[in-house]
Amino acid sequence: NLQRNATNAQKVIQETVKRLATNPPVSEAHSALKYAILTPLDKAPAATKEKLELLLKKYL
């Protein structure tokens, strides 16, 4: 029963993430990082950009 609940929770989370990705709610927070990055991204070390790629993807 516990395993079944864990599996069900994973499915619910996966479906929620898919739905949010296709239709994200409107929020200023979605672009807050745009003005928070002080280092020009073309000057940032490649290793740093690679490490933070998931967060920086839309700004690279």
RAKARA-V366682 format. One line per field, one symbol per residue. psi: psi as a letter, one per 20 degrees, with the letter a starting at -180 (. if undefined). A space follows every 10 residues. Layout:
psi->???
This chain:
psi->gggggggggg gggghggggh hhmqqpphhi jhhgiiohpp hiiqqhhghg hjghhigii.
